[in-house]
Amino acid sequence: MLNRHHDGGMISSRKSLLDHINSARTGGSSRLSALNVQNGRKLNVADTIASRYARTGYEKLSNAADSLEKQVAGLGKRADLGAVSAADVESLLENYNATLKNLYQCDGSLNNFYRQTLRQAATDNMDALSRIGISYGRDGSLSLNSNKLGRAGGEEIKAALGSSSGFMKRLGAVASRVSDSASANMRTASSRYNAGGNLGSSYFSRYNFLG
């Protein structure tokens, strides 16, 4: 299948965007010349693409971990008082699952460690969690049986989700560290991406590269 290029020529749909960028010419010079030498190093297209992906990924991870940390603090207090609803628990599990998912999507040994620690926080406390209707999926995600939660006693809920429970204490500690790490990596990725300046803000936008 062939697609028509903006100048009337034809390009193969099998060619990658990067190949097309490298072959695009204006006045005999490659568009890669738009990447100027900054801080003594010439950034290339691959650097800019990778940095943009990394920045977006770490931003999602930071937001998910922030939400998880806040949810842990609030829900733990409500569980201590016996004032937990199914909606409260569902929100906690959604934030847990989102943080876990985004850890999978961000590379690095530290993120792998955080992901394993997050999963272990659940598996180590599965007896207490299962008593109130929380189950553990094969992918590490958590889900709630709201009917079982409704039948659970206040002490069982407090043991599983109270501020002093093993699950909630470890969840809060991991979420805090993930948030800090993701924010630091997001700033690093942003600085690398922004160094590509002209290319990132003009040429890529013409291809609607990331929507």
Secondary structure, DSSP 8 states (H G I E B T S, - for coil): -EEE-TTS-EEETTS-HHHHHHH-EETTEEGGGGS-EETTEE--HHHHHHHHHHHHHHHHHHHHHHHHHHHHHHHHHHHHTT---HHHHHHHHHHHHHHHHHHHHS-SHHHHHHHHHHHHHHHTTHHHHHHTTEEE-TTS-EEE-HHHHHHS-HHHHHHHHSTTSHHHHHHHHHHHHHHHHHHHHHHHHHHHHHTTHHIIIIIHHHTTTT-
